[in-house]
Structures are given as structure tokens and as C-alpha cells.
């Protein structure tokens, strides 16, 4: 019923705007995809070794549509809807963003330029992406959040941007004689710089984490999180960097440092992350790329907080199956924000491999090893957001992963995609054998996927 109501409202809105086309132009674009996922040993443990019984074969359908209502070149609004469903799960008629099931409004915002200027204001539910040159943001990316942002060029080479982002506000009313601090707010400033052959975006971000926030993002928590009596405060300083002055050799890098300062020392968290890529774009049949990343890891103590980079909802990956990169839905190991930092990794990619028209391939090969102290796990048997699941790596643990992806353009708008991924994790038995959270203390099995999909973009 909710689905029908939302469809009716959207239809009325679209028809209403279309009827007044003299005042507003309606533009629409979107993407519809249907896919099959075959995934085995998703938890890196086969059923015979005590792992979960896999539901190997799943089918997904997703439809995204973006309506753009344009008054003129300086004023427009956007309504972005999404419908997503794992076929057969019984939620086809639901309208909810929970687990991305059903039909819901993904983004809704307005944008305008102040008359006679290039000052652009955006307000509403926007896609929030902090700077990331090598891949997505290591701190906050690919998130639809309530945002008010102002950006403007200063010169041809320099621009500035500032934003207020509300990540969480649990209650509209706090109750009688109660003033709950249940908001998580973010303040952001950046200064994109573009010169001939070089570009960079230095940025600063500050966050107030209310002591009563119901679900603090795992990437802001420490290994031994305790109750909060006061608000916590977090800040980040970083930059993205790209250089193509030596084209066809292209270099990109990101670096960020962040810190969470809490009332209890156990809840503090601070760390650094760096990544870089070197690509050669001079060949018309392949683009080889070498990638590297390093992030600080936990020490062997819990009473001094965490030594990993704080993250809110990162979109960082190295373009491989283990890190969750995919052109389809729900096909990656997809490390969560709490565990994706605390490692170093080196990768080799061969992108845009093409020997035949309309047919292209990508190969990603990575090796990753933890930077977290193994004694942290040896001396504890249960810690916040740390499991023996192949996603948190100590200096004694490593992962090897490879994926091979193929894209065939049936039409300019329609692509057939085939993705194959393989990942094997090796957790040191001496480190993990007494750790009680998770199931990979003494045995791990390879994880692989095969995904087939059709993607129509219009």
C-alpha cells in the first residue's frame, strides 16, 4: 500500500510539472539493472568447516530514476528515487530504505546560483562525497545525507566550498525535562585548486558527536568503547592530489589524518591513511595502474583509545572484490568502516582492456596485510567491532584477492556485465585461536563470486 501511495505522489508531481512546461523543464535519467549473484563461502568458511550454510544463488533488481526540474540555468531541483529488491524475499511491495528494500526517495534537493554571481547553493538530501583522487573518500563518501552547501569560484584556479551536514538526529522531541544530545553534525570546508597539469583539494572537517546518539558509526569507535557522559568531537585534515602534466603517465594520491577526542580516554581515536596510484594511459587497448595504500593500525593497548583513522561512512576501495568494488549490487566482501583501515595494500590493475569493439575487461590483483598489533588480539577475546571474520588484519595476517570483470555494450545504453572474484584470507592461528568473536580462529576457506547482470542507462 505504501508503495502505491508513493507511486501516486510521484506520478502527480511529474504530471503537474509537465503541465506547466512553460515554467519548468523536466529532465529524467536513470538506471535499471537485473542480475544474478553466485557467491560461495561469503564468510570465508565452508559449511564443512563450521561456516554458515550459504544461500549461494540470489537475484537482484534495482531501478534508479532522477527527475530534474529546471526553471532556468540558475535554478533547478532534483528528485531521485530508488527501488531495490532481492527477488523472492517477500518485500516487493514494501517502501523502506532498510536494507535497500522497496521503493523510497534516495535524494531530494534544490540548487540555485545567487543572481549575478557564480555562488552555488545546494540544500536537501544530497549525495555527500569528500575528496578522493585514487578512489572514493576514505572518510565520508557515497552517502545520502541532509546537507546545506555553498560553493563558489574565487579565481580561475581556486574555488571554495563549505557545508553543514546532519548525519543523525534521533528524536524530534527529547522528552519532558530532558535535553538529549542525539545529533551527529558535520562541518566541512574545502578549497579546490586547479593548475595546468596539477589539481588538489585540501579540506578540513569537524564533527560534534552527541553523547546520546543511538548508533555512533563504527568507524568513530575505539576497540574498547565505553559509555559517553559528554559529547565527543572529531576533526580531519586532508587533501587529494592529481597530476597529469607528464601525460600519458598520471599520478594520484590522497592523505588524511583524523582524531576523535572524547571524555573517556578509551573512546579516543586517531590515525592516518595514505593512498596513491600511478597509471599509464598511452595505450589504446589497456590502461595499467599500480596502486598502494597504508593506514595506521591499533597498538596492543585498549586504555589509550584507537590508533586507526576515524571514518564515518567511507567509500574507499582498491578496485577489487575484497574491498567491495563492483558495478553490480551486493557482490563484494565489502569491508565495513570499522575494519577497512588498519592495513597496507599493494595492487595492480589492468583497466579498459579491449581488443574488440564494445567488449572490455578489467583485472584487479591485490595483496593486503594488517598494521594492527597482533598482541591486541592475543590479549583480548572480545573487542568492539573486531571479529575473526577476515576483515580485521593484524601484522601476522594477509589477504590475496583477484577479480576479472567483463563489460559488453549490447547497445550504447545497454550493457551485459560478468564479474568473477576470488579472495583468500590467512589469519594467523596463534594470534586468533583464543578470540571468541567470529568463526575464523583456526580455519579459513577461499571466497569466490560469479555475477551476471544487465544494466540499462537512460
ABEGO torsion letter per residue (X at the ends): XAAAAAAAAAAAAAAAAAAAAAABBBBBBEBBBBBBBBBBGAAGBBAAAGBBBBBABBBBBBBBBBBBBBABAABBBBBBBBBBBBBGAGAAABBBABGGBEBBBABBBBBBBBBGBABBBBBEBBBBBBBBAABBBAABBGBBBBBBBBBBBABAABBBBBBBBBABBABABAEBGBBBBABBBBBBBBBBBBBBGBBBBBBBBBBBBBAABABBBAAABBABBBBBABBBBBBBBBBBBBBAAAOABBBBBBBBBBBBBBABAAABBBBBBBBBBBBBAABAABBBBBBBBBBBBBBABAAAEBABBBBABBABBAGBAAAGBBABBGABAGBBAAAABGBBBBBBBBBGBBABBGBBBBBBBBBBBBABBAAAAAABABBBGBBBAGABBBAABBBBBBBBBBBBBABAABBBBBBBBBBBBBBBAAAAAABABEAAAABBBBBBBBBBBBBBBX
